[in-house]
Amino acid sequence: MAKPVQTQHPPTQDHLDLEKIVDNLVVLKDGTVSLVLRTTTVNFDLLSEPEQDAKIRAFGQLLNSLTHSCQILIRTKKINIRGYLGYLRSFNNSTISEGLRRQIAIYTRFVQNLITRNEVLDKKFYIIVPFRSLIVTKTDPMKQMFGKEEKITNVDRVIEQAKAYLYPKRDHIMKQLLRIGLLSHQLTTKELIEMYFELYNPVVSSSYSEESSITESQSHIATQYQDTTDE
C-alpha cells in the first residue's frame, strides 16, 4: 500500500512581511527599512494649565519640524502580574517583622482585588521612521521557478543607505521629544524580535509570562529566530 504523500508546509516566516531584523533595523520584503523608537509618557491631566499649553506647543513644533513620514504606534496589552503576587506572598516565609508582614498581606489583598475587578493594562508608545530604497533587487524569477527562495539580494547595500537616511531623522526626533519632556531610545535587534514575537504570538507570550519572566522566555526564542535569519 502506497504511503500518503506528506505535504510540506512553508515556514511561518514566509507569511510575514519581515525580510530581516538586523543592526537594530527592520527590513520588510518590499525593501522598506524602518527604525523604531520607544518613548516614555507623561500624565497630561496632572499638569497645570500652563504646563499643558507648553507641552502642546512643543508637540506642535515637533510635527512642524518633520520633513519626512513617520508613524506613531500606541500598543495596549494586558499585564499578567501573577508573578508579582507570588513575589509578595513569598514574604510570608521571610524573616521580617510581624507588622511589616501584615502590611504586605493587606497590600497583596488590595492588588488581588484590583486585578479581579479590573483589567490591568500597559501602554507603550512607539515612533516608526521608514525608509524606502529605490535600488532593491530580488532573486531572479527564473531561479525562483527552480525552487530558489525569493529574497532581497542586495540587502546589505539597502541597509547602509537606510542608516545614512534614518540616523539623522532619529536624532532630530529624539531631541524634539526631549523638549516635550519625553525620553526615547531606539529598539535594539533583540527588543525588536521580542516585540514581533509578542505581536504574532499573543497567547503564547502570555503563557510564558505565567511560568517565568516573559523577557527570559522570549529572549531564548528570539535568539533561535535570529540564528535562522542570519543563515
Secondary structure, DSSP 8 states (H G I E B T S, - for coil): -----------GGGGSSEEEEETTEEEETTSEEEEEEEE----GGGS-HHHHHHHHHHHHHHHHH--S--EEEEEEEE---HHHHHHHHGGGGSS--HHHHHHHHHHHHHHHHHHHHS--EEEEEEEEEEEE-S---B--HHHHHTT----BTTHHHHHHHHHHHHHHHHHHHHHHHHHHT--EEE--HHHHHHHHHHHH-HHHHHHHHHHS-HHHHHHHHHHHHHHHHH-
